Amino acid sequence: MYAYIKGKLEARGTDYLVIETGGVGYLVYTTLTTLQEAGRLELGQEFRVYTHLHVREDVMDLFGFATHEELSVFKLLLTVSGVGPKVALSLLSAVSPSKFSLAIITDDVKTLTKAQGVGNKMAQRIILELKDKIKKEQLAFRADTGPLLPQEPQAGSGLSEAVSALMVLGYTQAEANRAVAAVYSDGMELEEIIRNALKGLMK
């Protein structure tokens, strides 16, 4: 319903912001990361959040994030059985989108359990379900966009893992391939490839 809200930052709470635009003050629940970003501003200054409207039986809650990557991970987490908005916010407050995507593709349960309310079983379920989503997207992909990477990435290789990590954040395989191809060079660590590719995608 709302792609983003841009307006005056009116208030900051422990887990929410109030943003006024068009004479309406929107209460937006968010992560510690976005709160820290908003904390760099004075009240009354302009701030933008990318939003998701979560509707339940008798509640409509608005969630907002400083980056597309946070929003993408939040929406992905809501597709996992047993994960609600509170757990999704807790995860994104404890783990950055890039580290989250790395945790998914490397089966890193320990990183996910840093979040309050996320135990081993839930972390394993998140990894399993989101990995399956990536695999389905890769199967549906048709290589009709021309040569992208210097070579076809092999499963388990740094290139393949970097592409998969970007797909966790909501990018298509074609977008992820291009971003990785643009920054890749021999000897780069996986986290460095992902970080640099993300910078290119956010330009």
Phi, psi and omega in degrees: 000314176243125177282318175200164175234129180233122181186196182281133176283110185262330182201155176230131176245193181284336180217020182207163171234154169243121181240126181259130174211134180063029179080006180243133177263118182262125174274116186239116176283143187206184183263167176299325181297313179292324176298320178295321178297315179292332181293345177283349183257156171278150174300138183100343177280162184279139180215146180237137174233141175273129197243159173221126177265117182256117184250126172241189186313303183231021182227137172235108181250141179253129179243140183220151186219150183288337183230157175298326183296316178298315179299316181299315180294319179303312182293323177296317181298325180293343178276350181276132181299130178088358180254120178251183182301322182297314179294320179298317178295320179299317179296315182288338176283333183264333187225130179292158178306319181293319178289328176297313182296323176297319180298322180295312186281344180251011179056040183270084180296322184302320180295318182291328182283000172293336181283138177297132178089002179246110178264182183300316183296317179294318179300317179295322179292319178300313180298313183298310184292321181284328175296321179297322179296318179297315181299318180296320180293322179293323178293327181280345185288138175244126185283074182246019183252011178085175181294134183241304182265157180298339176204160178292120183293134177274147179303132180089350179282164179301320180296313181298317181293322179295317178298315180297321180297321178291327178293329174301327182277004174101001178279149177287166179297322179297314179297316181296317178302313181299315183296318180292318179299326183289337186243347188290139168211156183303139175090356180287140175287153182303313182297325179293319178300312182296315182299314181291323178295320178298319178300318179294321181290333183271358179290000000 
